Amino acid sequence: MRKLITGVLLSACIAGSAFAGGQHSGGHKGQSFFPVHKMVKVLDLSDEQAAQIKALKAEMKANRPEKDNATSIRAQLAQLDSSDANYEQALNELADLRAQRAKEQFLNAADMRLKISQILTPEQLEKFNAMAEKRAKRHNKA
C-alpha cells in the first residue's frame, strides 16, 4: 500500500511539473514563430531554406529594440503618483506608447510571416499554417 501511495504521489508531482512547465509554449513569452530546428524537421526544409529562415530570424532579433527595465512601461506605470495633477495625462501617454509598441510587434510578426511564406513551397506553407493554427488554439486555451 505504501508503494502505491508513493507511486501515485510521484506521478502527481511529475504531472504537475510537466503542466507547470508547459504553460509557456515555445521558450519565452511572446514567441510567435517556431524554432528553426522544428521547422526543418516538420516542414522538411532544404539546407538553403533553413539558412534563409535563420537569417530572417537573426535580422529580426537584431532589429528588436533592447529591453531596459528602468524605462519599461510597467516600471513607468509603477512610478506614477495617482494624486499628481498630471496623472491622467501621463497614464494616457503610457497607454499610447503601449499601443504603439503592440502595433509595431504585430506588423513585424506579419512581415516575418510574409518573408517566411516567400521561402516555403506551397506544400510547406500549408503545413506551416496548420502548425500555426494548432499553436494558436493551444495558446488560446491557456
Buried (B, 14 or more C-beta within 10 A) or exposed (E): EEEEEEEEEEEEEEEEEEEEEEEEEBEEEEEBBBEBEEBBEBBEBEEEBBEBBBEBBEEBEEEEEEEEEEEEEEEBEEEEEEEEEEEEEBBEEBEEEEEEEEEEEEEBBEEBBEBBEEBBEEEBBEBBEEBBEEBEEEEEEE
